[in-house]
C-alpha cells in the first residue's frame, strides 16, 4: 500500500465532508475493494477484480433503517431521487437514477428480474417489498443490458431476501409504531435440517396516513389516505450433494391504499388494491472450475382502482373503474467456466414472455368511456443470448468484454456490448473505465393500447464511465469518484399532434445526460464512522433538432451525510442530513417552473438490550420542513417510528 493512496483517500474524503456544516446520514457504503459482489458479472468477484461500480447496502445498514421503507433507504444512495418516497405510504414511486427516466433501472430479486407488464413503463412496484425481509442490496451502475437485459439502462438494483441460517430453528420478530398511527409487525421462522433448508417470513403494515394531496387553502379538511399491507416470503432449499442444490421460492403481497383526486384535489372514495405474486425454482451446480444455473419464474401483478360516485371531485370523471393484470414468465440458464486463474467465461440464454389484461371504464360530463386489452392478443416474447469474457488479476489489470443478442417478437433484433477495463495501482487503489450499451424494450401498453404503436423500436443508449476508488491501508477510510455520460437514441415519447390532437407513442427524441458522484467513508477511531455522498446530474433532450432542458422533477444536486456513533457498545446513534437541489416541475405539473431546494435532518437511535432483543427510535424531518417532491402532493413533516426486534 503506497503512502500516496492513503493521502489521496484522506484528503478527498475530508474535502467532501468539509463541504457541509450540518448533521450526517447513514446513506452510503462506498465499499471496500475486498468486498465480494455478484451483481456486477453474475459471478462472485471482489470489487478489486471488476471495473464496474457497485454500492452495497449490507444487513447492518438495513438493521439501522428499521423505521424506513425500501424506497426511503434507496433514496439515500448516490444518484437516486425517488419521487414519492417521502409521501404517504402507497404513493407511486417514480425512481430516477442518474437522470434517466422512470423504468430505466432494472429491479432484480435474488437473481430474477421483476416487472409489471400492466403498467405503461413495465416497472416493478417497490411498495411490494418489506424492508424487514431484505438481507442485502447491491446497486450496479451504468448500462448493464449485456448481462441483465432490457431496462438496465442506468443500472441494476438486486435485492437479496433473507435466507435461513445453519441452526435448526431461528425465530425473529419485529414490531413498531409511529406517526400517522402507523403500525408495522413481522415474524419469521427459518433454519436447516440436514440437507433441507426453510424460511418463512410474514410482515404487516397499517397506517392511518395523511392527506396525499396538499390543501393550499388549509380549510378544506382533506381526508387522510390510509394504507394496509400484508406480505409473505417463503423459501425451501435442498442440498443433493456437494455440487448440486435446488431452491423453490414464493413472494406474495397485497396492499390497499386510499388515493387523492389529483394535485391539490381531495377524493373521499378513491381506492386502489395491488397484488403481487412471484414464484419459481432454481438449480445450481458447481464443480471444480465450472458452475451452472437454471431458473424458472412466474410473476403476476394486478391493480384494481375504484373511484365511486358518492363523492365527485371532478365533473369530468364522476365514476372510474380500472382493472389491470400483468403476467411475466422467465426461463434462464447461464454458466461460468474458469479456464485459468486469470480467465473465465460467463454465458447464458434468457427467455421472457409477457401479457396483460386491462379494463377501464369512466363516466363524466362528456359521457361514458371504456377501453380493454386482452392477454390473448396483448403479448410479447423475447429471447436473448449473452456472454462475457473476464480477465482478472493480471498484474493488476482486469478486463471484461461482453455482448448480447436480443430477439423481440415485434420489433426484431438488437444487440448490446460491454467493454470494461480497470487497473489496480496497488491493493487499495483502482482506476476504471466502462463503455457499455443498453436498451429498453417498448412496454405492452406502448405497443397495444389506444395510443400504441407496433412500429416502436427499443430505446438504445451508450454509457461512458471513468473513475477511481481508493481506501487506506487499514481500510478505515475510503472514497470513490465516478463520472458518467449517457447518450440515448430512439427515445420513446408520448406525442400529441398540436393540430389534430391525435396522440401516440413514438420514437423521436434523443437524450444526453452527464454527471458525477463522490462517495466517502471515514472511520472515527473506535466509536463510529462518517459517510457522505454527493451527486451532480445534468442533461438535455434533442427535440426536432432543438435542445431542451427536460430533466423534469430531477434535481441537479443531491447531498447525503451520515454520522454513525457508538458511544457505548450497546448504543448506536445516527444523525443524518439530506440536501436536495432545485428541479424543474413536470411538464403537466401545476405550480412554478422550478421547485426550490430543501433539506431534511433525521436521527436514528438503537439500543441492544441483549443478544436477542434490540429497541430503536427513528426520527425523520426533525426540523419539520415543508417541501414538495411533486407539486400539489404532501411530503411528510416531522414524523417518527419506535420499535423492537427479537431474534432467537
C-alpha positions as CSV (number, residue, x, y, z in Angstrom):
1,X,0.0,0.0,0.0
2,X,1.5,3.3,-1.1
3,X,1.5,6.5,1.1
4,X,0.1,8.3,-1.9
5,X,-3.1,6.2,-1.8
6,X,-3.6,6.8,1.9
7,X,-3.0,10.6,1.5
8,X,-5.4,10.8,-1.5
9,X,-8.1,8.9,0.4
10,X,-7.8,11.0,3.5
11,X,-7.6,14.4,1.7
12,X,-10.6,13.7,-0.7
13,X,-12.8,12.3,2.0
14,X,-12.1,15.2,4.2
15,X,-12.8,17.7,1.5
16,X,-16.1,16.1,0.7
17,X,-17.1,16.0,4.4
18,X,-15.9,19.6,4.8
19,X,-18.4,20.9,2.3
20,X,-21.2,20.5,4.9
21,X,-21.6,22.0,8.3
22,X,-24.7,20.0,9.0
23,X,-25.5,16.7,10.6
24,X,-25.0,13.4,8.7
25,X,-26.8,10.4,7.2
26,X,-26.2,6.7,7.1
27,X,-26.5,6.9,3.3
28,X,-23.6,5.1,1.6
29,X,-21.3,2.2,1.8
30,X,-18.5,3.1,-0.6
31,X,-17.4,-0.5,-0.5
32,X,-14.0,-1.9,0.2
33,X,-12.0,-3.4,-2.7
34,X,-12.1,-6.8,-1.0
35,X,-15.9,-6.8,-0.8
36,X,-17.4,-9.7,-2.8
37,X,-20.3,-8.8,-5.1
38,X,-22.3,-10.9,-7.6
39,X,-24.4,-8.4,-9.5
40,X,-21.5,-6.9,-11.5
41,X,-20.7,-10.0,-13.5
42,X,-23.2,-12.6,-12.3
43,X,-20.4,-14.5,-10.6
44,X,-18.8,-13.9,-7.2
45,X,-15.9,-11.4,-7.6
46,X,-14.1,-9.0,-5.3
47,X,-14.7,-5.3,-6.2
48,X,-10.9,-5.1,-6.9
49,X,-11.5,-7.7,-9.7
50,X,-14.1,-5.7,-11.7
51,X,-14.2,-2.2,-13.0
52,X,-18.0,-1.9,-12.6
53,X,-19.4,0.4,-10.0
54,X,-21.2,-1.4,-7.2
55,X,-22.6,0.0,-4.0
56,X,-23.6,-2.5,-1.2
57,X,-26.2,-1.9,1.4
58,X,-25.4,-4.5,4.0
59,X,-27.5,-6.0,6.8
60,X,-26.0,-3.6,9.3
61,X,-27.3,-0.6,7.4
62,X,-30.7,-2.3,6.9
63,X,-31.0,-3.0,10.6
64,X,-30.3,0.6,11.3
65,X,-33.1,1.7,8.9
66,X,-35.9,-0.2,10.6
67,X,-38.2,2.8,10.6
68,X,-38.0,3.2,6.8
69,X,-39.2,1.6,3.6
70,X,-37.0,0.2,0.8
71,X,-37.6,3.3,-1.2
72,X,-36.6,5.6,1.7
73,X,-33.4,3.7,2.1
74,X,-32.5,3.7,-1.6
75,X,-33.2,7.4,-1.7
76,X,-30.2,8.0,0.5
77,X,-27.8,6.4,-2.1
78,X,-25.8,8.5,-4.6
79,X,-27.5,9.1,-8.0
80,X,-31.0,8.3,-6.7
81,X,-34.0,10.5,-6.5
82,X,-37.3,8.7,-5.8
83,X,-40.4,10.9,-6.1
84,X,-42.9,9.7,-3.6
85,X,-40.6,8.0,-1.2
86,X,-41.3,10.7,1.5
87,X,-45.0,10.9,0.8
88,X,-47.8,8.9,2.4
89,X,-47.5,5.1,2.2
90,X,-48.8,3.6,-1.0
91,X,-47.8,6.6,-3.2
92,X,-46.5,5.7,-6.7
93,X,-42.7,5.6,-6.5
94,X,-41.1,7.3,-9.6
95,X,-37.4,6.1,-9.4
96,X,-35.0,8.4,-11.2
97,X,-31.3,7.3,-11.3
98,X,-28.6,9.4,-12.8
99,X,-31.2,11.4,-14.6
100,X,-32.6,8.5,-16.5
101,X,-36.4,8.3,-16.8
102,X,-38.7,6.0,-14.9
103,X,-38.3,2.4,-15.8
104,X,-34.6,2.7,-16.7
105,X,-33.3,0.9,-13.6
106,X,-33.9,-2.9,-13.6
107,X,-35.1,-4.4,-10.4
108,X,-33.8,-8.0,-9.6
109,X,-34.9,-10.2,-6.7
110,X,-32.4,-13.0,-5.9
111,X,-31.3,-13.2,-9.5
112,X,-34.8,-12.9,-11.1
113,X,-35.7,-9.7,-13.0
114,X,-39.1,-8.4,-12.0
115,X,-41.6,-6.3,-14.0
116,X,-45.2,-5.2,-14.2
117,X,-46.5,-5.5,-17.8
118,X,-49.8,-3.9,-16.9
119,X,-48.0,-0.5,-16.3
120,X,-47.2,1.9,-19.1
121,X,-43.5,1.6,-18.4
122,X,-43.3,-2.1,-17.2
123,X,-41.7,-1.1,-13.9
124,X,-41.8,-3.2,-10.7
125,X,-43.6,-1.6,-7.7
126,X,-41.1,-1.4,-4.8
127,X,-44.1,-0.9,-2.4
128,X,-44.3,-4.7,-2.6
129,X,-41.0,-5.3,-0.8
130,X,-40.9,-5.1,3.0
131,X,-37.5,-3.9,4.2
132,X,-37.7,-6.4,7.2
133,X,-37.5,-9.2,4.6
134,X,-34.3,-7.9,2.9
135,X,-30.9,-9.2,3.7
136,X,-28.7,-7.1,1.4
137,X,-29.0,-4.8,-1.6
138,X,-26.4,-4.4,-4.4
139,X,-26.7,-1.3,-6.7
140,X,-24.9,-1.8,-10.0
141,X,-24.4,1.4,-12.0
142,X,-24.2,2.2,-15.7
143,X,-25.6,0.4,-18.8
144,X,-25.9,-3.3,-17.9
145,X,-28.1,-4.8,-20.6
146,X,-25.4,-7.2,-21.8
147,X,-25.7,-9.5,-18.8
148,X,-29.1,-8.3,-17.4
149,X,-31.2,-7.4,-20.4
150,X,-33.9,-4.8,-21.0
151,X,-34.4,-1.8,-18.7
152,X,-30.8,-1.9,-17.2
153,X,-30.2,1.4,-18.9
154,X,-28.9,3.3,-15.9
155,X,-28.2,0.3,-13.7
156,X,-29.5,-2.7,-11.7
157,X,-30.8,-2.9,-8.2
158,X,-30.5,-6.5,-6.9
159,X,-32.4,-7.2,-3.7
160,X,-31.3,-10.3,-1.8
161,X,-34.1,-11.6,0.5
162,X,-33.4,-13.1,3.9
163,X,-32.2,-16.8,4.0
164,X,-32.3,-19.4,6.7
165,X,-29.1,-19.9,8.8
166,X,-27.4,-23.1,9.8
167,X,-29.4,-23.6,13.0
168,X,-32.4,-26.0,13.1
169,X,-34.7,-23.2,14.0
170,X,-34.4,-19.4,14.1
171,X,-37.3,-17.2,15.3
172,X,-37.4,-13.5,14.5
173,X,-40.0,-10.8,15.2
174,X,-40.4,-7.1,14.9
175,X,-43.0,-4.5,16.0
176,X,-43.0,-0.8,15.5
177,X,-45.4,2.1,16.0
178,X,-45.2,5.8,15.0
179,X,-46.6,8.9,13.4
180,X,-49.8,8.8,11.4
181,X,-50.9,5.8,13.6
182,X,-48.5,3.6,11.6
183,X,-48.1,0.1,12.9
184,X,-45.6,-2.5,11.5
185,X,-45.1,-6.0,12.6
186,X,-43.2,-9.1,11.3
187,X,-42.4,-12.6,12.3
188,X,-40.4,-15.4,10.8
189,X,-39.1,-18.9,11.2
190,X,-36.1,-20.3,9.4
191,X,-33.4,-22.9,9.7
192,X,-31.7,-26.0,8.3
193,X,-32.4,-29.7,8.9
194,X,-29.5,-31.7,7.4
195,X,-29.8,-31.1,3.7
196,X,-33.1,-29.3,3.9
197,X,-33.4,-25.5,4.4
198,X,-36.5,-23.4,5.0
199,X,-37.5,-19.8,5.6
200,X,-40.9,-18.2,6.1
201,X,-41.4,-14.5,6.8
202,X,-44.6,-12.5,7.4
203,X,-45.0,-8.7,7.5
204,X,-47.9,-6.5,8.2
205,X,-48.3,-2.7,7.9
206,X,-51.2,-0.4,8.6
207,X,-51.3,3.4,8.6
208,X,-54.0,5.9,9.0
209,X,-51.9,8.1,6.8
210,X,-52.1,11.8,6.0
211,X,-53.8,13.6,3.1
212,X,-51.9,12.7,0.0
213,X,-53.0,15.9,-1.8
214,X,-51.9,19.3,-0.5
215,X,-54.7,21.6,0.7
216,X,-53.2,25.0,-0.2
217,X,-56.1,26.9,1.5
218,X,-55.8,25.0,4.8
219,X,-59.6,25.0,5.3
220,X,-60.9,22.1,3.1
221,X,-60.4,19.3,5.6
222,X,-58.8,16.8,3.1
223,X,-59.3,13.2,4.2
224,X,-56.4,11.1,5.4
225,X,-55.3,8.5,2.9
226,X,-54.7,5.2,4.7
227,X,-52.6,2.2,3.8
228,X,-52.7,-1.5,4.7
229,X,-50.2,-4.2,3.5
230,X,-49.6,-7.9,4.1
231,X,-46.6,-9.8,2.6
232,X,-45.3,-13.3,2.9
233,X,-41.9,-14.6,1.8
234,X,-41.3,-18.4,1.6
235,X,-38.2,-20.4,0.5
236,X,-37.3,-24.1,0.5
237,X,-33.9,-25.4,-0.4
238,X,-32.3,-28.8,-0.7
239,X,-28.6,-29.8,-1.0
240,X,-28.5,-33.0,-3.0
241,X,-24.7,-33.3,-2.7
242,X,-21.6,-31.2,-2.5
243,X,-22.2,-30.0,-6.1
244,X,-25.9,-29.7,-6.7
245,X,-28.6,-27.8,-4.9
246,X,-32.2,-26.7,-5.6
247,X,-34.3,-23.8,-4.4
248,X,-38.0,-23.0,-4.6
249,X,-39.4,-19.6,-3.6
250,X,-42.6,-17.6,-3.4
251,X,-43.1,-13.9,-2.5
252,X,-46.7,-12.8,-2.1
253,X,-48.0,-9.4,-1.2
254,X,-51.2,-7.3,-1.3
255,X,-51.7,-3.7,-0.2
256,X,-54.7,-1.4,-0.2
257,X,-54.4,2.4,-0.3
258,X,-56.6,5.5,-0.5
259,X,-55.9,7.9,-3.3
260,X,-56.4,11.6,-3.9
261,X,-58.3,13.1,-6.8
262,X,-55.1,14.7,-8.1
263,X,-52.7,17.6,-7.2
264,X,-54.4,19.9,-4.7
265,X,-57.6,17.8,-5.0
266,X,-59.2,15.6,-2.3
267,X,-61.2,12.5,-3.1
268,X,-63.3,10.7,-0.4
269,X,-63.9,7.3,-2.1
270,X,-61.0,6.6,-4.4
271,X,-59.1,3.4,-3.5
272,X,-56.6,1.0,-5.0
273,X,-55.7,-2.6,-4.3
274,X,-52.4,-4.0,-5.5
275,X,-51.4,-7.7,-5.5
276,X,-48.0,-9.2,-6.5
277,X,-47.0,-12.8,-6.6
278,X,-43.5,-14.0,-7.6
279,X,-42.8,-17.7,-7.5
280,X,-40.3,-20.1,-9.1
281,X,-37.5,-22.6,-8.6
282,X,-33.8,-22.8,-9.5
283,X,-31.0,-25.3,-9.7
284,X,-27.3,-24.6,-9.0
285,X,-24.4,-26.9,-9.9
286,X,-20.8,-26.2,-9.0
287,X,-17.8,-28.5,-9.5
288,X,-14.1,-27.6,-9.8
289,X,-13.9,-24.6,-12.3
290,X,-17.4,-24.8,-13.7
291,X,-20.8,-23.7,-12.4
292,X,-24.3,-23.8,-14.0
293,X,-27.6,-22.2,-13.0
294,X,-31.1,-22.7,-14.2
295,X,-34.2,-20.8,-13.1
296,X,-37.8,-20.6,-13.9
297,X,-40.2,-17.9,-12.5
298,X,-43.7,-16.6,-12.8
299,X,-44.8,-13.2,-11.7
300,X,-48.4,-11.9,-11.6
301,X,-49.0,-8.2,-10.8
302,X,-52.6,-6.9,-10.5
303,X,-54.0,-3.5,-9.7
304,X,-57.7,-2.6,-9.2
305,X,-58.8,1.1,-8.9
306,X,-62.3,2.3,-7.9
307,X,-63.4,5.9,-7.7
308,X,-67.0,5.7,-6.6
309,X,-69.7,8.3,-7.3
310,X,-70.7,9.1,-3.7
311,X,-68.2,11.9,-3.8
312,X,-67.3,13.7,-7.0
313,X,-64.1,15.8,-7.1
314,X,-64.3,16.5,-10.9
315,X,-67.3,16.6,-13.3
316,X,-65.0,15.1,-15.9
317,X,-64.8,11.7,-14.1
318,X,-67.7,11.1,-11.8
319,X,-67.1,7.3,-11.7
320,X,-63.9,5.4,-12.5
321,X,-63.0,1.7,-12.5
322,X,-59.8,0.2,-13.7
323,X,-58.6,-3.5,-13.6
324,X,-55.1,-4.2,-14.7
325,X,-53.2,-7.5,-14.7
326,X,-49.7,-8.3,-16.0
327,X,-48.0,-11.7,-16.3
328,X,-44.3,-12.4,-16.8
329,X,-42.8,-15.8,-17.4
330,X,-39.0,-16.1,-17.4
331,X,-36.7,-19.0,-18.1
332,X,-33.0,-18.5,-17.9
333,X,-29.8,-20.7,-17.8
334,X,-26.3,-19.5,-17.5
335,X,-22.9,-20.9,-16.7
336,X,-19.4,-19.8,-15.7
337,X,-16.2,-21.6,-16.8
338,X,-12.9,-20.7,-15.3
339,X,-10.1,-21.6,-17.7
340,X,-7.2,-20.4,-15.6
341,X,-6.5,-18.2,-12.5
342,X,-7.0,-15.1,-14.6
343,X,-9.5,-16.1,-17.4
344,X,-13.2,-17.1,-17.1
345,X,-16.2,-17.0,-19.4
346,X,-19.8,-16.3,-18.4
347,X,-22.6,-17.1,-20.8
348,X,-26.3,-17.8,-20.9
349,X,-29.8,-17.8,-22.5
350,X,-32.9,-15.9,-21.3
351,X,-36.5,-16.2,-22.5
352,X,-39.2,-13.8,-21.4
353,X,-42.9,-14.0,-22.1
354,X,-45.3,-11.2,-21.0
355,X,-49.0,-10.5,-21.4
356,X,-51.6,-8.2,-19.9
357,X,-55.3,-7.9,-19.3
358,X,-56.6,-4.4,-18.9
359,X,-60.1,-2.9,-18.5
360,X,-61.0,0.7,-17.9
361,X,-64.4,2.5,-17.6
362,X,-65.3,6.0,-16.6
363,X,-68.2,8.4,-16.9
364,X,-68.5,12.1,-16.5
365,X,-69.6,15.3,-18.1
366,X,-68.7,14.1,-21.6
367,X,-70.4,10.7,-21.2
368,X,-69.0,7.2,-20.7
369,X,-65.7,5.9,-22.0
370,X,-64.2,2.4,-21.9
371,X,-61.2,0.5,-23.2
372,X,-59.9,-3.0,-22.9
373,X,-56.8,-5.1,-23.7
374,X,-56.8,-8.9,-23.7
375,X,-53.9,-11.2,-22.8
376,X,-54.5,-13.4,-25.9
377,X,-53.6,-10.5,-28.2
378,X,-51.6,-8.2,-25.9
379,X,-48.4,-10.2,-25.5
380,X,-44.8,-10.3,-26.5
381,X,-41.9,-12.7,-26.1
382,X,-38.1,-12.2,-26.4
383,X,-35.1,-14.5,-26.4
384,X,-31.5,-13.4,-25.6
385,X,-28.1,-15.0,-25.9
386,X,-25.3,-13.3,-23.9
387,X,-21.7,-13.9,-23.0
388,X,-18.9,-12.1,-21.2
389,X,-15.1,-12.8,-21.1
390,X,-13.5,-11.8,-17.8
391,X,-9.7,-11.3,-17.4
392,X,-8.8,-10.7,-13.7
393,X,-5.7,-10.0,-11.6
394,X,-3.2,-9.9,-14.5
395,X,-0.5,-7.7,-13.0
396,X,-3.2,-5.5,-11.5
397,X,-5.2,-5.4,-14.8
398,X,-8.8,-6.5,-15.2
399,X,-10.9,-6.5,-18.4
400,X,-14.4,-7.5,-19.3
401,X,-15.7,-7.8,-22.9
402,X,-19.2,-8.9,-23.5
403,X,-22.1,-8.9,-25.9
404,X,-25.8,-9.8,-26.1
405,X,-28.2,-10.5,-28.9
406,X,-31.9,-9.9,-28.1
407,X,-34.7,-11.0,-30.4
408,X,-38.2,-9.5,-29.8
409,X,-41.4,-10.9,-31.2
410,X,-42.5,-7.5,-32.6
411,X,-39.6,-5.2,-33.4
412,X,-36.9,-7.8,-34.3
413,X,-33.3,-8.0,-33.1
414,X,-31.0,-5.6,-31.3
415,X,-27.5,-6.1,-29.7
416,X,-25.5,-4.6,-26.9
417,X,-21.9,-4.7,-25.8
418,X,-19.7,-4.1,-22.8
419,X,-16.0,-3.0,-22.6
420,X,-14.7,-2.6,-19.0
421,X,-11.0,-2.3,-18.3
422,X,-9.7,-1.5,-14.8
423,X,-6.3,-1.3,-13.2
424,X,-5.3,-1.8,-9.5
425,X,-2.4,0.6,-8.9
426,X,-1.9,-1.3,-5.6
427,X,-4.1,-3.4,-3.3
428,X,-6.0,-0.3,-2.2
429,X,-6.5,1.9,-5.3
430,X,-8.3,1.1,-8.5
431,X,-8.8,3.1,-11.8
432,X,-11.7,2.0,-14.0
433,X,-13.3,2.8,-17.4
434,X,-16.7,1.5,-18.7
435,X,-18.1,1.7,-22.2
436,X,-21.4,-0.1,-22.4
437,X,-24.6,-0.1,-24.4
438,X,-28.1,-0.8,-23.1
439,X,-31.7,-1.0,-24.3
440,X,-35.2,-0.7,-23.1
441,X,-37.9,-2.5,-25.0
442,X,-41.4,-0.9,-25.6
443,X,-43.9,-1.9,-23.0
444,X,-47.1,-3.7,-23.8
445,X,-49.1,-0.5,-23.2
446,X,-46.9,1.4,-25.6
447,X,-47.4,-1.2,-28.2
448,X,-51.0,-2.2,-27.9
449,X,-53.1,0.5,-26.2
450,X,-55.3,3.0,-28.0
451,X,-52.1,5.1,-28.1
452,X,-49.9,2.2,-29.1
453,X,-47.5,1.9,-31.9
454,X,-46.2,-1.5,-33.1
455,X,-43.6,0.3,-35.1
456,X,-41.7,1.3,-32.0
457,X,-38.1,0.5,-31.7
458,X,-36.3,-0.1,-28.4
459,X,-34.6,2.8,-26.7
460,X,-30.8,2.5,-27.2
461,X,-28.1,4.1,-25.1
462,X,-24.4,4.1,-24.7
463,X,-22.8,5.0,-21.3
464,X,-19.3,6.1,-20.7
465,X,-17.9,6.0,-17.2
466,X,-14.5,6.6,-15.6
467,X,-13.3,7.0,-12.0
468,X,-11.1,6.0,-9.1
469,X,-11.8,4.1,-5.9
470,X,-9.3,4.0,-3.1
471,X,-9.0,3.1,0.6
472,X,-6.4,3.5,3.3
473,X,-4.2,0.6,4.3
474,X,-6.2,0.0,7.5
475,X,-9.5,0.1,5.5
476,X,-10.8,2.8,7.8
477,X,-11.0,5.5,5.0
478,X,-12.4,5.1,1.5
479,X,-13.5,7.2,-1.3
480,X,-14.9,6.7,-4.8
481,X,-15.2,9.2,-7.6
482,X,-17.1,8.3,-10.8
483,X,-18.1,10.5,-13.8
484,X,-20.5,9.4,-16.5
485,X,-22.1,10.4,-19.8
486,X,-25.1,8.6,-21.3
487,X,-26.4,9.1,-24.9
488,X,-29.8,7.7,-25.7
489,X,-31.5,7.4,-29.1
490,X,-34.9,6.2,-30.2
491,X,-36.4,7.7,-27.0
492,X,-40.0,6.6,-26.6
493,X,-42.2,9.6,-26.0
494,X,-46.0,10.3,-25.9
495,X,-46.7,12.7,-28.7
496,X,-49.9,14.8,-29.3
497,X,-50.3,16.5,-32.6
498,X,-51.0,20.2,-32.0
499,X,-53.5,20.4,-34.9
500,X,-55.5,17.2,-34.8
501,X,-54.8,16.4,-31.1
502,X,-54.2,12.8,-32.1
503,X,-51.9,11.1,-29.6
504,X,-49.5,8.2,-30.0
505,X,-46.3,6.7,-28.6
506,X,-43.4,7.3,-31.0
507,X,-39.6,7.1,-31.3
508,X,-38.5,10.7,-31.8
509,X,-36.1,12.4,-29.4
510,X,-32.5,12.0,-28.2
511,X,-31.3,12.4,-24.7
512,X,-27.8,13.3,-23.5
513,X,-27.1,13.2,-19.7
514,X,-23.9,13.5,-17.7
515,X,-22.8,13.9,-14.2
516,X,-20.6,12.6,-11.4
517,X,-20.8,11.1,-7.9
518,X,-18.5,11.1,-4.9
519,X,-18.8,8.6,-2.1
520,X,-16.7,8.6,1.1
521,X,-16.5,6.8,4.4
522,X,-14.3,7.7,7.3
523,X,-13.9,5.5,10.5
524,X,-13.8,7.7,13.6
525,X,-11.5,5.9,15.9
526,X,-13.4,3.1,17.7
527,X,-16.6,4.9,18.2
528,X,-18.2,5.5,14.8
529,X,-17.9,6.4,11.2
530,X,-18.8,9.3,8.9
531,X,-20.3,8.6,5.4
532,X,-21.0,11.2,2.7
533,X,-22.2,11.1,-0.9
534,X,-22.7,13.9,-3.4
535,X,-24.3,13.6,-6.9
536,X,-24.5,16.0,-9.8
537,X,-26.7,15.3,-12.8
538,X,-27.5,17.4,-15.9
539,X,-28.7,16.8,-19.4
540,X,-30.6,17.9,-22.4
541,X,-33.0,16.4,-24.8
542,X,-32.9,16.9,-28.6
543,X,-36.4,17.5,-29.8
544,X,-37.0,18.3,-33.5
545,X,-33.4,19.4,-33.8
546,X,-33.7,21.8,-30.9
547,X,-32.1,21.3,-27.5
548,X,-34.4,21.4,-24.4
549,X,-33.9,21.2,-20.7
550,X,-36.1,18.3,-19.8
551,X,-34.9,16.5,-16.6
552,X,-38.3,17.1,-15.0
553,X,-38.6,16.5,-11.2
554,X,-34.9,15.6,-11.1
555,X,-32.5,17.8,-9.0
556,X,-29.1,18.5,-10.3
557,X,-27.5,18.3,-6.8
558,X,-28.2,15.9,-4.0
559,X,-26.1,15.5,-0.9
560,X,-26.4,12.9,1.9
561,X,-24.3,12.7,5.0
562,X,-24.4,10.4,8.0
563,X,-22.6,10.2,11.3
564,X,-22.8,6.8,12.9
565,X,-21.8,6.9,16.6
566,X,-21.4,4.1,19.1
567,X,-20.6,5.9,22.4
568,X,-21.1,2.6,24.3
569,X,-21.2,-0.9,23.0
570,X,-25.0,-1.3,23.1
571,X,-26.0,2.1,21.8
572,X,-25.9,3.3,18.2
573,X,-26.9,6.9,17.3
574,X,-27.1,8.0,13.6
575,X,-27.9,11.7,13.0
576,X,-28.2,12.4,9.3
577,X,-28.7,15.2,6.8
578,X,-30.0,15.4,3.2
579,X,-30.0,18.3,0.8
580,X,-32.0,18.2,-2.5
581,X,-31.3,21.0,-5.0
582,X,-33.9,22.8,-7.1
583,X,-35.6,20.9,-10.0
584,X,-37.9,21.6,-12.9
585,X,-41.5,20.7,-12.3
586,X,-43.1,18.0,-14.5
587,X,-44.5,19.1,-17.9
588,X,-48.1,18.6,-16.7
589,X,-47.5,19.6,-13.0
590,X,-49.2,22.7,-11.5
591,X,-47.1,25.5,-10.0
592,X,-43.9,27.4,-10.7
593,X,-41.5,26.2,-13.3
594,X,-38.8,25.4,-10.8
595,X,-39.2,23.8,-7.4
596,X,-37.0,25.2,-4.6
597,X,-34.3,23.2,-2.8
598,X,-34.9,21.7,0.6
599,X,-33.1,19.8,3.3
600,X,-34.1,17.3,6.0
601,X,-32.5,16.2,9.2
602,X,-33.1,12.7,10.7
603,X,-31.8,10.8,13.7
604,X,-31.8,7.0,14.4
605,X,-31.1,5.5,17.8
606,X,-30.8,1.8,18.5
607,X,-30.1,0.1,21.8
608,X,-29.2,-3.6,22.2
609,X,-30.8,-4.9,25.4
610,X,-29.4,-8.4,25.0
611,X,-28.1,-10.6,22.2
612,X,-31.7,-11.3,21.3
613,X,-33.5,-8.0,21.8
614,X,-33.0,-4.6,20.3
615,X,-35.1,-1.4,20.6
616,X,-35.0,1.6,18.3
617,X,-36.3,5.2,17.7
618,X,-36.2,6.7,14.3
619,X,-36.9,10.5,13.8
620,X,-37.5,11.9,10.4
621,X,-37.5,15.6,9.2
622,X,-36.7,16.8,12.7
623,X,-36.9,20.5,11.7
624,X,-40.4,20.0,10.3
625,X,-39.6,21.2,6.8
626,X,-42.4,21.7,4.4
627,X,-41.3,20.7,0.9
628,X,-42.8,19.1,-2.2
629,X,-41.2,16.4,-4.4
630,X,-44.3,16.6,-6.6
631,X,-46.3,19.8,-6.8
632,X,-49.7,19.5,-5.1
633,X,-48.8,16.4,-3.0
634,X,-47.8,16.4,0.6
635,X,-44.4,15.2,1.9
636,X,-44.1,14.0,5.4
637,X,-43.4,16.7,8.0
638,X,-41.8,15.7,11.3
639,X,-42.5,12.0,12.0
640,X,-41.1,9.1,13.9
641,X,-41.2,5.3,14.5
642,X,-40.3,3.4,17.6
643,X,-40.0,-0.4,17.8
644,X,-38.4,-3.6,19.0
645,X,-36.8,-6.6,17.2
646,X,-36.2,-10.1,18.6
647,X,-34.0,-12.9,17.3
648,X,-34.0,-16.3,19.0
